[in-house]
Amino acid sequence: MSASPLRHLGDSLADLDRRGLLRQRPEPVDRPPVDAMLHLCSNDYLGYRATGRLDGYARAAVAEHPTGAGASRLVAGEHAAHGSLERVLARWLGVEETIVFTSGYAANVGAIAALAMEGDVIVSDALNHASIIDGCRLSDARCVVVPHNGLEAIREALRSTKARRRWVVTESYFSMEGDSPNLAALRGICDELDAVLIVDEAHALGALGAFVAGSAELCRYLWNRARSFVFSTGLSPLLAAVAEGAVEQAWADDLGRSRLQQVSERLRAGLAAHGVVVANRRGAILPVVLGTEAAALGWSRALREQGVLVQAIRPPTVPAGTARLRVTARADLSDDDVGRAVDAFGKVASTRVI
Ligand SMILES: Cc1ncc(COP(=O)(O)O)c(C=O)c1O
């Protein structure tokens, strides 16, 4: 019998393992022992998952909405819950219309690839999320990658191109860096040089990243041209109804936002007091850049022994040589939780080289 035509997969996995880059299926976060740990690596910034605040919406939705859409929304999968969620999102954001995809990944890939065409240029931040990069790759446009948050590089790239249409794509709060471009200045540059600005809000708007907001014409275009929307079964109507509840909660949740800011600041100050360098100054994402994969994995393991869950983030999620812990705050964390987290970091920092 001949050798398996898939034998290279094993070689590839062995190579990742040698380089400290192999990912394993993690233990479930809702089962022992992980459920009892203090979780500091989620996107649940307002704490709705952790506190079960949306469970009531889910129970109500079960009675009224089917679990699956049944088909692409354009075929026979359009349900009342979809339009209802899209209208609430549009009212919240003050835009004409929104279009909900099944995930943020699908929204970025579908929208960017549908909008940017042959003969266009996309100016893309070097640290944009993989879903943005894949959207650029799938489009027929030429992509110019500019240094992270480099406004002058964006201006130069737009100035020096003769492309028919120009697009600039960035994130409003970068998921691994916890920093932001100067959006007002960027808006000015795009207006001046006739470029369309696409901003991924996945980590700014409370991890509700799976939609595109804009004009009615833009949304109508995506209904026709975004392949990850047209050729994919619609979002579960049950989930759409729960998401609508999440939007209503988040819209009104100024208290949650101010608590999130307080928790972030206390964590940041607590880590700094133990000599742990946090690479940014604001927001709910606190990157602790450690460099090597081994260092990030070692810190993650040591924190876990202290009952704190912070997964190591390694390339290709972040650039080579910048493996890190991505510590995230949540609005529902108590002062005791913050104290526990800071103490755990203190213990680990005292036994490891920072
Ligand atoms: C900036 C950014 N955009 C898009 C996504 C993808 O969103 P989703 O998880 O809904 O697919 C993520 C992360 O998951 C992200 O960090």
The ligand as an ORCA input file, in Angstrom:
! r2SCAN-3c Opt
* xyz 0 1
  C     -10.862     42.801     14.969
  C     -11.652     41.546     14.742
  N     -12.475     41.476     13.681
  C     -13.213     40.360     13.440
  C     -13.144     39.268     14.276
  C     -13.959     38.052     13.948
  O     -15.169     38.105     14.615
  P     -15.977     36.745     14.937
  O     -15.327     36.143     16.128
  O     -17.385     37.210     15.195
  O     -15.871     35.892     13.722
  C     -12.307     39.313     15.422
  C     -12.164     38.223     16.407
  O     -12.766     37.246     16.555
  C     -11.534     40.473     15.653
  O     -10.700     40.536     16.680
*
